Amino acid sequence: MSEKRTDVNELGEFGLIDHITRGNKQHQKSTLRGIGDDAAVVGQGGQYAVISTDMLVEGIHFDMMYTPLKHLGYKAVVVNLSDIYAMNVAPTQVTVSIAISNRYSVEALEELYAGVKKACDFYNVDLIGGDTTSSPKGMIISVTAIGLTDSLDKVVYRSGAKVGDIVCVSGDLGAAYVGLQLLEREKQLYLNDNTITPDFSSYQYVIERQLKPEAAKAAYDYFKRSDLVPSSMMDISDGLSSDMMHICKASGVGAYLEEGKIPLHPESKELALEFNMDPVTCALSGGEDYELLFTVAPEDLDKIRFMPGAYIIGEIVERKDGLKLHTTGGNIHELKAQGWNHF
Amino acid sequence: MSEKRTDVNELGEFGLIDHITRGNKQHQKSTLRGIGDDAAVVGQGGQYAVISTDMLVEGIHFDMMYTPLKHLGYKAVVVNLSDIYAMNVAPTQVTVSIAISNRYSVEALEELYAGVKKACDFYNVDLIGGDTTSSPKGMIISVTAIGLTDSLDKVVYRSGAKVGDIVCVSGDLGAAYVGLQLLEREKQLYLNDNTITPDFSSYQYVIERQLKPEAAKAAYDYFKRSDLVPSSMMDISDGLSSDMMHICKASGVGAYLEEGKIPLHPESKELALEFNMDPVTCALSGGEDYELLFTVAPEDLDKIRFMPGAYIIGEIVERKDGLKLHTTGGNIHELKAQGWNHF
C-alpha cells in the first residue's frame, strides 16, 4: 500500500465513487447501465432488471433515540424502492441484510421486519433474501431493490434532459429536513431534562416525512396511465440543488428554477422559520424527501398540468447558462450542490 | 413493542431467519424462488436473474490485524459469486456497498476496491453499483451478486436430491478453517510479543484458502461442458455437516458420508494435528471453503469420475435414515449441524 494518506473527506461521497470506480472494465453485454444513475440496468432478450442498493448505518443515517424500529425497517425499504421508481420502473423484489449488536433482542428485530413487511405489502414487492448477522456495535441495514421490466423504452435515466424541457417535482420539498431538525431539537431538550415528553402532535407531517417517507409510486402510476415518459428523472435524496445538478451534469445541460414555484408544505414553512431557516433553502439542500425530480418535453406540458401533486418548478437551459435560481425578489443566484456529506 | 426480550442467541441465525420471514406474503409472479436457497430466482418470459447477498462485518467476519484490504475486497465478492455458482448459474454483475470509519484513508479504500476489481475481472462480472458511506466504527461490506440466465432448466436448488443420488464435493475441505486457526494463533503470539514476525511460508495453501478463497467456477464450467445438471447443490460456507443438513432438509432425504472419502489437503491435515484437532472435524464443521456440495443421479456417475478436483463422498438415503458419517474405523456417527453462529 502507498504511504500516502488522503482523508476521505477531501473527496466527498461522489468524488470517492468516481475515484474508485474509474477504469472499471465491462465484461458482460447484459450490463446496460452501471454506476452513475439511481439504479443499474441489466438484461437481455427483452427482459430487464433495474437494481439499486443502499446502506443505512446507525449513528450516521438514523438515531435510535427517535427512530422507531418499525419505521426504520419501512424507510430502509422505501428509500431503495424510490430509486427504482426514479428509473420509471415498478420495484418487484428486495433483499434486506441486517447486522445488529447483541443489545438488540429478537423482539426488536421483529419490529424492524414488521416495517420491512409493511413496506413490501404496500408497494407490492417481495422480500426474496438477505443476511442477518451480528455487529460489534450498532445496527447496519443494507437493502437491494430490483424492478423487472420488459420494456427498455420506458426506462428513464438522469441523462435525457433537453434544452426547453420543463422541470417538475412530484411533491413538496424540505419537510423531511425540517422534521429532522425538530427531532434533533427535542432530543437535545430531552437529554438536558428527561422529564420532558416531546409533543409532536402539531408537526405530524414533517415528522412522518422524516421517519416514514413514501416512494413516489403515485407519480409512476400516473406516468404509466397517461402514457408519459419523462425525458430525465431521479429521486430527491440529497436535496433539490444537488439532485438537479446531477441531472444537468448527466444530460449536459443547465437549468433555471423558480424560487416561488418550489412546493413547500405549510408545516415545513412555519417550522423552518421557527428554526430561523429559509424554507426554500431547506428544500434546496435538505434532502430525504424522496419525491421525483423529472423533466418532460414541452409537448407533454398538458399531461403534467393534470398530474396530482406535481409542480412545475423550472426549465432546462443550455449548459453554459449553468444551474440558476430565479428568486421571488427578481434576483438570479447560482446554485451549488449541497448534498449530504456523511464523512 | 412487546415487553418480552428474547436474546438472538436463543434462535441462532437460521432460526432467526425462519422466525422473521414466517408469514411473508408473495406479491409478484416473477418471484420464482425467495428465501431459503443459496440465491433467489426472479424473472419471466424466458429471462431470469439469480440473486444473492451477504454482509461482512469487521470484528465478526474478518480481523483487520491479518486481513489485507485487497484480499478482503476480493473475498467479499467471491463469497457472493459462490452463491450464484451454487445455483448452477454464472454470475454476471455485483453491487458492492461499503461503510467505513474515518480511520480508513482513500488509499485504504483503493486497496479494497483493487481486490473487488480483481475478483470482477477474474470471474467476468461487472461492478454495477453500490453505496459508500461512513460508519461510526469499523468496516462493513455488503455485496449483492446477480447471475442472468435464459434457462430455468439448469438452475439447481438445494431441494432436488433423491434417494440413490451420489454426494460429491468440488474440492478439499477444512483448509480455510485451519488457516483461520493459524492466523489467530500468530495474532496472539504477536500481541504478546510484537518483535515476532510470523512466518507463513510453509502454510501458504491454508492461509490463502482463508484470506483469498475462490468460487468453484471450474466446477460450473465442467457441468456446462459435460451437459451435467446436479440434482441438488449448495456452496460450503458453514461446514460440510451443516450444509449437507440443509440439502437433506430441503430435499426431504437423508445422507451418509464416508469419512475416508472426505478430501483433505496435506497441509490442512498436518496443521490440524499440530493444533490437536481432527482434520475431518475441521472439514465437517469448519466452513468457508466455498467448494460446491452437490448430488448427481447414479446414471451421471461416469461424468463425475472424470471431473477434475471432484470427490464422491457419500450417497443420498431415505429421510428416516438421517445424516450419518461412516468412519474409517467402521463406526456410524450421526452428524449434527455445527455451522457458525455469529451471535
Interface residues (C-beta under 8 A of the other chain):
Chain A: M1 S2 K4 R5 T6 D7 V8 N9 E10 L11 E13 L16 I17 H19 I20 T21 N24 K25 Q26 H27 Q28 S30 T31 R33 G34 I35 A39 A40 V42 G43 Q44 G45 G46 Q47 A49 I51 S52 T53 D54 M55 V57 E58 G59 I60 H61 L69 T92 Q93 T95 S97 I98 A99 I100 N102 Y104 S105 V106 E107 A108 L109 E110 E111 Y113 K117 C120 D121 N124 V125 D126 L127 I128 G129 G130 D131 T132 T133 S134 S135 P136 K137 G138 I140 S142 T144 I146 L148 D150 H342 F343
Chain B: M1 S2 K4 R5 T6 D7 V8 N9 E10 L11 E13 L16 I17 H19 I20 T21 N24 K25 Q26 H27 Q28 S30 T31 R33 G34 I35 A39 A40 V42 G43 Q44 G45 G46 Q47 A49 I51 S52 T53 D54 M55 V57 E58 G59 I60 H61 L69 T92 Q93 T95 S97 I98 A99 I100 N102 Y104 S105 V106 E107 A108 L109 E110 E111 Y113 K117 C120 D121 N124 V125 D126 L127 I128 G129 G130 D131 T132 T133 S134 S135 P136 K137 G138 I140 S142 T144 I146 L148 D150 H342 F343
